[in-house]
Amino acid sequence: MFFFCRMNLHSRDRKQLITTPVGNPVAIAYDWVHLNLYWADGGLHSGDARIEVLMLPARWRRTLLNESVVKSPTVMAVDPRPDQG
């Protein structure tokens, strides 16, 4: 299991961003305009694949797409421009 943490580059201080584990992250993307962290979770078991988002700084975590839409995610890219969706 994986957890996402934030760390200061000038110290060893770490802050855990989410308290529930991430199964098998296979891709990650950061939207620096809207401060959202996206990842593709390949799942630990068949049928567990999904795309999730962590909205910073509030640390709200949501599943955007589940295994009924995403079968085997491998890469991810985010375009934060508002006219691009």
C-alpha positions as CSV (number, residue, x, y, z in Angstrom):
1,M,0.0,0.0,0.0
2,F,1.1,3.5,-0.7
3,F,0.4,6.9,0.9
4,F,1.0,10.3,-0.5
5,C,3.1,12.7,1.5
6,R,4.3,16.3,1.2
7,M,7.9,17.1,2.2
8,N,9.8,20.4,2.6
9,L,12.9,20.5,0.4
10,H,14.9,22.3,3.2
11,S,14.1,20.0,6.1
12,R,13.0,16.5,6.8
13,D,9.5,17.4,7.8
14,R,6.8,15.2,6.1
15,K,3.1,15.6,6.1
16,Q,0.8,12.8,5.1
17,L,-1.7,14.1,2.5
18,I,-4.2,11.2,2.7
19,T,-4.9,8.8,5.5
20,T,-6.3,5.9,3.5
21,P,-3.9,3.9,1.4
22,V,-3.6,3.9,-2.4
23,G,-3.5,0.4,-3.9
24,N,-1.1,0.5,-6.9
25,P,-0.4,3.9,-8.3
26,V,0.9,3.6,-11.9
27,A,0.7,7.2,-13.0
28,I,0.6,10.6,-11.4
29,A,-0.1,14.2,-12.6
30,Y,-0.3,17.5,-10.8
31,D,-2.5,20.5,-11.8
32,W,-0.5,23.4,-10.5
33,V,-3.1,25.9,-11.5
34,H,-6.0,24.4,-9.5
35,L,-3.8,22.5,-7.0
36,N,-5.2,19.0,-7.8
37,L,-3.1,15.8,-7.6
38,Y,-4.4,13.1,-10.0
39,W,-3.3,9.5,-10.1
40,A,-4.2,6.3,-11.9
41,D,-4.5,3.4,-9.5
42,G,-4.0,0.0,-11.3
43,G,-5.5,-1.7,-8.3
44,L,-4.1,-4.6,-6.3
45,H,-6.7,-7.0,-7.7
46,S,-8.4,-7.4,-11.0
47,G,-11.3,-4.9,-11.3
48,D,-9.9,-2.4,-8.8
49,A,-8.5,0.1,-11.4
50,R,-9.6,3.8,-11.0
51,I,-8.6,7.4,-11.6
52,E,-8.6,9.5,-8.4
53,V,-8.0,13.2,-7.5
54,L,-6.8,14.8,-4.3
55,M,-7.9,18.4,-4.1
56,L,-5.3,20.5,-2.2
57,P,-5.0,22.1,0.3
58,A,-8.3,20.8,1.6
59,R,-7.2,17.2,1.0
60,W,-10.5,16.0,-0.4
61,R,-10.1,12.7,-2.2
62,R,-12.5,11.6,-4.9
63,T,-12.7,8.8,-7.4
64,L,-13.3,10.2,-10.9
65,L,-13.5,7.0,-12.9
66,N,-13.8,3.4,-11.6
67,E,-13.2,0.0,-13.1
68,S,-16.3,0.1,-15.2
69,V,-14.7,2.9,-17.3
70,V,-10.9,2.4,-16.7
71,K,-9.6,-1.1,-17.3
72,S,-5.8,-0.8,-17.1
73,P,-4.4,2.7,-16.6
74,T,-0.8,3.3,-17.4
75,V,-0.2,7.0,-18.1
76,M,-1.7,10.3,-17.2
77,A,-1.5,14.0,-18.3
78,V,-3.3,17.0,-17.1
79,D,-4.0,20.2,-19.1
80,P,-5.0,22.9,-16.5
81,R,-6.0,25.5,-19.0
82,P,-9.7,26.4,-18.4
83,D,-10.6,26.4,-22.1
84,Q,-9.3,22.8,-22.5
85,G,-11.4,21.0,-19.9
